[in-house]
Amino acid sequence: MDQNMQGALIGCGFFAENHMNAWTSLGGAEIVAVCDLDLAKAKSMAATFGIAGVYDNPEELFRNEVLDFVDVATTVESHLPLVKLACGHAKTVICQKPFAENMNDAHEMVDAAKQAGSNLIVHENFRWQRPFLDMKALINEGVIGTPHFAHFSFRHGYNHYVNQPYLAEIDRFAIMDVGLHLFDIARHFMGEVSSLSCSTQSLNPLVHGEDAFTALLKMENGATCICDCSFYSKFDPEPFPNTAAAIEGDKGTLQLDRYNQLTVHTASGAVTRSADSEVPDWGGKPWHCVQDSVMNFQQHAIDVMNGRAKPRPSGEDNLKTMALALAAYDAAEQAKSVKISNRFEA
């Protein structure tokens, strides 16, 4: 019988509320303590979810709590010290993306987890969204044969900066925020990348970093993949936060539109159905697809804790996704295609 895993949430910002709602709704895991440098945020989160342990110092948290897992939901610059600390106190450590700002920090976290014998899982939730779970199942069933082309497109005009104002201030935005998601699902569906080219744009004058990019990926197996993103696109109705996709194989094509309608094209014709997620009891539109994916991801984390699954993606696996994001900046700056081999090494 599975034991009830006890964990702590570090970081009580905007998106962390989705983490808390998901943990609360799932059986087999319980958040018993929360921590944020802003004690008022930690107290508010604790009051909302009835949590006894409230901290503004992670070292104090670990001195006082016995934990099976830690969910790090902070911004990227804090990940290295927090993950290293957490690996010494919990068997499973979950880290929000972007995993790290550079490859050295990413490797240091992976090495810390290995030395401690901890599972390190990166909270990469796009692959756990209902439309992509459905598409992966169809590909595994052989419905479209062997994929040779894919296109993943995240474009919208949603005001991201009201809830997360720091996104308008950081030097590296679109690639490190959404590009990582797109590169992860590109690898998830199409395999590893041999070379990459990229072009970036700065469209919104209120945003400091790039807010749009287009990347062309050449896969090791010969397939081609396009990943593009814009935070300044105009659609009606607004498709945020959905991702459009197309995957072509030698027997057919999967086509996901911006409103989660999935069409399967085969020799028998085209069949369209909704691949939209159910709205969680605690959730609401338009965030429901992401909220559902957080639940799916965290259920996977519970399976990992109980030995039923291996981390997807693990910190080590995510090194390759990190390498693609960093290579995309180099490719855009140099205006040329860059080779990916060995870029994920320390």
N, C-alpha and C positions, 0 to 999 in steps of 0.2 A: 504494500500500500504506500502511495506517495505521502511524504511528510509535508506539512504546511511550511513552506520556505518563508523565512523572515528577512526582510530587506529594508534598505534605506534609500530614499531619494535625495540626491544632492543637486540643488538647483530648483527653485520654485518660481520660475518665470512663466511666460505666456504658454508655451507649448507643453510645459511640464504638467499642466492640468489634465491634458489628454493622457499622459502617462499614469497619473493618479487615478483617473476615472477607469482606465483599463485595468490597472492592478486591482482596484476595488471590485470590478465586475467579474474577474476571473477567479476560479477556485485554485487552490494549491500554492498561492503566494500572497503575502501580506506585507504592506509597508508599515513598519513600526516606528520609523523615525524619519524626519525631514530636516534638511539643512540648507541654509542660504546665508550668504554674507550679509544680506539685508534681513535682519531678524524679523522685521515686520512681515515680510513675505512668507517666511517660514511659519510664523505664528498663524497667519491667515490660512495657509494651506492646511496646517494641522487642525485648525478649528473647523474648516470645511469638511474634512474627511475623518475627524475624530481620532487623530494620531497623538499618542502620548509624548513621544520623544521629539523635542524641538531644539535645534542647534543653529548657531551661526559660525561654528568652528568645526571643520571636519575632523581634526585630531581629537577634539573633545567627544565628538560623535563616536569615533571608533574606540575610545577609552571606555565608554559607558554602555555600548550596545554589542550584543553578540549577533552576528549577521550571517546569513547564507548568501545573500547577494546585495549588490549595490548598483543603483541606476544613476549614472552620472548624466544629468541633463543641463549642463552648463555650457557657456560659450567656449570656443575652441582653445583660447589661450590658457585656460585653466585645466585642460584635460590631462596633460602630462603629470603634474604633481598629484592630482586627484586619483588618477587611474593607478599610479604607482603605489600610493597610499592604500587605496582600496584593495589592491591585489594581495596585500599583506594581511587583510582582515576578512576576506570573503572568498568563497570558492568560485563564485560567478560575478563578473563585473561587466556591466553594460555601459557603453559609452556612446553618447549622441554624436552624430556626424555634424560638421566635418571632424574626422577623427583627430587630425593634427594639422598644424600649419606647415610642417615640412617633414621630409622622410626620416630625418634623424630622430625627431620626437616620436614619430609613429613606431619606428623600430624599437626605441627605448621602452615604449609601453608594451609592445609585443614580447620583448625579452623579459620584462618584469613579470608578466603573466606566466610565461613559461617557467621562470625560476620559482615562482610561488606555487605553481601547479594549479593556477586559476583558469577558468574558462573566460576568455575575453570576447565579447560579442559587440559588434558595432550596430547601433540602432539605425539600420538602413531599411526604411519601411516601404519604399516603392515596390520592391519585388513581392511584398506581402499584400499589395492592394488587390481587391477582388478581380478586376479585369485582367491583371497580369497573372494571377493564379490560374484563371480560366484559360488564358492563352498558352501558358506553360503546359497545362494538362492536355490541351489539344495537340500541341507539338509532340509531347511524349507519346500520345496515341498514334502519331504518324499521319494525322489528318492532312497536313500540307507537305509531307515529305521532309526533305532536308532543306533547312533554311539557307538562303544565299544572300539575302538582302533584308535590312531592317531600317526603320526610321522611327525615332522616338522624339516627340515634339511637345514641349511644355511652353505654351505661350498664352499670356493673359495680361489684363490691365488692372488687376486687383491691387488695392492700396495696401501693400505688405508692410508699410512703414509705420502705420498707426500702432499696431500691436508689438512690432519689433523694430523700433526706430534705429537701432544700431546698424541694421542692414543698409541704410542709406549712407552710412558713414565709413564703412570699411573699404579698404583699398581693393580687395578682391571679393566680388559679390556673386555674380550669376553662376560662374563655374564652380565656386566653392560651396554655394548654397544648393543649387539644383543640378548643376553639371555632375556632381558626384552621384546623385540619384540616377541620372540618365546613363552615366558610364557603368554604374553597377548593373542596371538591367540590360545594357548592351552586352556585358560580359556574361550575365546570367542566361541570356537567350542565345548569344552568338559565339561565345568562346573568347579566347584571349586575343589581345590586340597586338599587331606587329608594328604599325606606324599610324601616325595621327597628324592631321592638319587642322587649323582652327582660325576663325576670324571672330573678333569681338566688336561690340558696339557700345557706345555710351549715349543713350537716347534721352533719358530723363535728366534735365539739368539739375534736379534736386538730389540726384544720386551720385555719390563720389566715385564708386567703382564701375566696372562694366555691368550693364543690366541686360545684355543680350549677347548670345554667341551662337555660332554654327560650327560644328566639328565633324570632320569626315574621318572615319575609322576604317582601316584595313585590317581585317582579322587574320590570324595565323592560318586559318583553314581556307583562306581565299575569299571569304564572304566580305561584304561591304556594309557599313552601318553609318547612318547620319544621326547625330544628336543635336537638337537645336532648342534654344530657350530664349524667351523674351518676357520681361516684366513690363513692357510698354506696348503691347498689342491691343487692338480694339476689336472686341467681339460683342455681339448681342444675340442671345444672352451670354453673360460673362461665364466662361468655362472653368474658372478657377475652382478647385486646385487640380483639375483633371489633366492627364497626359494623353495625347493622341499617339497612335502607333500603327505601323504596318509592318508585317513580317511576311516575306515572300519565300515560298519553297518550291521545289520542283513538281509538287502535286497540287499546289493551291496557295492561297493568300489569306492571312488574318488581317482584318482592318478594324481598328478601334478609333471611333471618332472622339471629338472633344467632349461629348456628352455621354460617354460610356455605352454607346451602342456598338456592339461587336458583330461584324459581318464575316462569315466564313465563305470564301470563294473556292469552290472545287469544280471538278468536271461535271458534277451533278447540278451545279447552279450556285446561287448565292442565297444564304440564309442569314437573316439579321435578328438579333435578340439583344435585350438589355443585359449588360454585364455590371450594372450599377450595384453598389453595396447597399445592404440594409442600413437604416439609420440606427445606431446604437441607442439604447434607452436613455443614456446620458448625453447623447450627441445631438447634432443638428446639421442641416444643410447650410452652406455647401461643403462643410468640412467632413461629412460623414464617411467618404471613401478613405480619407486619411485616418480618421478616427478608428474605422474598422481595421485598417492595416496595422495600427498600433496594437490593437487587441490581438491580431493574428501574430504579429512579431513577438509580443510578450508571452503568448501561449507557447510559441516556439522556445522562448527562453526558459519557461517552466519545464518543457520537455527536455531541454539541455540539462537543466539542474537535476532532473530525475534519470538521466542517462539514456533517454529514449532517442536523442538526436544529437548531432554535432552542430556547433555554432554556424549559422548562416546569416550574414557573413561573419567569420571570425576576424579578429584583429589582423591576423596574418594574411588572410585572404584580402582584406580591405586595403592592404599595402598596394596591391595592383590597381585598385580603383583610385587611390590617392595619387599614384604615379601618373595616371592618365590625366587627372585634373591639373597637376603641376606641369605636365608636358604640354597641355593645351595652352597655358600661358606662354610657355617658351615658343610654341609653334606660332601663336598669334604675334608675339613680339618680333620674331625672326622672319615671319611671312614665308614659312616653308614647312614641309612635312618633317616630322621628327620620328626617329625609331624608338620603340618602347623597350626593347630588350635591355635588361639590367637596370632600368630606371627605378625599379621598385626595391633595389638592394640598398643597403645602408651606405 
